[in-house]
């Protein structure tokens, strides 16, 4: 998806619609969250950062809050607790 982000941003910037601008603000926030979550690729992210430089960057606290609200995190925690209950020994002592 990374190679397509710059073209997507430029496409939405050029059409000038208010809905496009609102979308770009949300997309930019998502991009910053994903770059924070998958850090360590500055060369890969450089063209994207250049394309979104005119949009606000969320604070680190907001990025962490957004990432912690992800659906898969809460599901994986409930799955782990469920599995831990299932993996106990039975009354016969067998697993």
C-alpha positions as CSV (number, residue, x, y, z in Angstrom):
1,X,0.0,0.0,0.0
2,X,2.9,2.4,0.7
3,X,3.8,3.0,-2.9
4,X,0.3,4.1,-3.7
5,X,-0.1,6.6,-0.8
6,X,1.6,9.5,-2.4
7,X,-0.5,9.3,-5.6
8,X,-3.6,9.0,-3.5
9,X,-2.8,12.1,-1.5
10,X,-2.0,14.1,-4.6
11,X,-5.2,12.9,-6.2
12,X,-7.4,14.0,-3.3
13,X,-5.4,17.3,-2.9
14,X,-6.0,18.2,-6.6
15,X,-9.7,17.8,-6.7
16,X,-10.3,20.5,-4.1
17,X,-13.5,19.1,-2.7
18,X,-14.3,19.8,1.0
19,X,-15.0,16.1,1.5
20,X,-11.6,15.3,0.0
21,X,-9.9,17.6,2.5
22,X,-11.8,16.0,5.4
23,X,-10.8,12.6,4.1
24,X,-7.1,13.6,3.8
25,X,-7.1,14.9,7.4
26,X,-8.3,11.5,8.6
27,X,-6.0,9.6,6.2
28,X,-3.0,11.6,7.4
29,X,-3.8,10.8,11.0
30,X,-4.0,7.1,10.1
31,X,-0.7,7.3,8.2
32,X,1.1,8.9,11.1
33,X,-0.3,6.1,13.4
34,X,0.9,3.4,11.1
35,X,4.4,5.0,10.6
36,X,4.6,5.2,14.4
37,X,3.5,1.6,14.9
38,X,5.8,0.3,12.1
39,X,8.8,2.7,12.7
40,X,12.2,2.0,11.3
41,X,11.7,2.7,7.6
42,X,12.6,6.4,7.2
43,X,13.6,6.0,3.5
44,X,10.3,4.3,2.7
45,X,8.3,7.0,4.6
46,X,10.1,10.1,3.3
47,X,8.0,10.6,0.1
48,X,4.8,10.1,2.2
49,X,5.8,12.6,4.8
50,X,6.6,15.1,2.0
51,X,3.1,14.6,0.5
52,X,1.3,15.0,3.8
53,X,3.4,17.8,5.3
54,X,0.6,20.4,5.0
55,X,-1.7,18.4,7.2
56,X,-1.6,18.4,11.0
57,X,0.4,15.6,12.8
58,X,-1.3,14.1,15.8
59,X,0.5,14.2,19.1
60,X,2.3,11.0,20.3
61,X,-0.3,10.7,23.1
62,X,-3.1,10.7,20.5
63,X,-1.3,8.2,18.3
64,X,-0.9,5.9,21.3
65,X,-4.6,6.3,22.2
66,X,-5.7,5.5,18.6
67,X,-3.5,2.4,18.4
68,X,-4.7,1.1,21.8
69,X,-8.3,1.3,20.6
70,X,-7.7,-1.2,17.8
71,X,-10.2,-4.0,17.7
72,X,-7.7,-6.8,17.3
73,X,-6.0,-5.9,20.5
74,X,-9.1,-6.3,22.6
75,X,-10.0,-9.5,20.8
76,X,-6.5,-11.0,21.2
77,X,-6.6,-10.3,24.9
78,X,-10.0,-12.1,25.3
79,X,-8.7,-15.0,23.2
80,X,-5.6,-15.3,25.3
81,X,-7.7,-15.4,28.6
82,X,-10.0,-17.9,27.0
83,X,-7.2,-20.2,25.9
84,X,-5.5,-20.0,29.3
85,X,-8.7,-21.4,30.9
86,X,-9.0,-24.1,28.4
87,X,-5.4,-25.3,28.7
88,X,-5.7,-26.3,32.4
89,X,-5.7,-29.9,33.6
90,X,-8.9,-31.9,33.9
91,X,-10.1,-33.6,37.0
92,X,-8.3,-36.8,36.0
93,X,-5.0,-34.9,35.9
94,X,-4.7,-35.2,32.1
95,X,-4.3,-32.1,29.9
